[in-house]
Amino acid sequence: MPQVSVTINGRQFRMACENGEEARVTNLAADLDARIATLRARFGEIGDTRLTVMAALAVADELSEVKEKLSRLEPELATLQDASVISADRAQATQAAVVAALNAAAERIEGLTRRLNQTVADAAVPMG
């Protein structure tokens, strides 16, 4: 299992992760470190533990907001997916109707052509 070394709040940590997740873990650690640095700049030296807890709460708050937004959007997504299926079905039905209309028109044209050719042949009209 791969391991990455990250720095959070001035301290080095060795973190295990899944194959291919090294960059993600490094980026997450950098984000947390930046949050702690922002809080330190805003509130001053209030203690490492308190800064870390505040950063963790900020992350948890963002996660909670995203989950709420996701739960609000899921029904809308389901409705859009249903509408997409209905639209595809209508498009397929329309395409089938157009094909049927074109086939019927082609048959009528062929019938008219046969009758016209028969009329010309019966009348013995010289061509050209």
Contacts in CASP RR format, 6 or more apart in sequence:
PFRMAT RR
TARGET T0000
AUTHOR 0000-0000-0000
METHOD contacts of the structure
MODEL  1
MPQVSVTINGRQFRMACENGEEARVTNLAADLDARIATLRARFGEIGDTR
LTVMAALAVADELSEVKEKLSRLEPELATLQDASVISADRAQATQAAVVA
ALNAAAERIEGLTRRLNQTVADAAVPMG
1 16 0 8 1.000
1 17 0 8 1.000
1 18 0 8 1.000
1 19 0 8 1.000
2 16 0 8 1.000
2 17 0 8 1.000
2 18 0 8 1.000
2 19 0 8 1.000
2 20 0 8 1.000
2 21 0 8 1.000
2 22 0 8 1.000
3 14 0 8 1.000
3 15 0 8 1.000
3 16 0 8 1.000
3 17 0 8 1.000
4 14 0 8 1.000
4 15 0 8 1.000
4 17 0 8 1.000
4 22 0 8 1.000
4 25 0 8 1.000
4 26 0 8 1.000
4 29 0 8 1.000
5 12 0 8 1.000
5 13 0 8 1.000
5 14 0 8 1.000
5 15 0 8 1.000
6 12 0 8 1.000
6 13 0 8 1.000
6 15 0 8 1.000
6 25 0 8 1.000
6 26 0 8 1.000
6 29 0 8 1.000
6 30 0 8 1.000
6 33 0 8 1.000
7 13 0 8 1.000
7 29 0 8 1.000
7 33 0 8 1.000
8 29 0 8 1.000
8 32 0 8 1.000
8 33 0 8 1.000
8 36 0 8 1.000
9 33 0 8 1.000
9 36 0 8 1.000
9 48 0 8 1.000
9 51 0 8 1.000
9 52 0 8 1.000
10 33 0 8 1.000
13 29 0 8 1.000
15 25 0 8 1.000
15 29 0 8 1.000
17 24 0 8 1.000
17 25 0 8 1.000
32 55 0 8 1.000
32 59 0 8 1.000
35 55 0 8 1.000
35 58 0 8 1.000
35 59 0 8 1.000
36 51 0 8 1.000
36 52 0 8 1.000
36 55 0 8 1.000
39 51 0 8 1.000
39 54 0 8 1.000
39 55 0 8 1.000
39 58 0 8 1.000
40 51 0 8 1.000
43 51 0 8 1.000
43 54 0 8 1.000
120 127 0 8 1.000
END
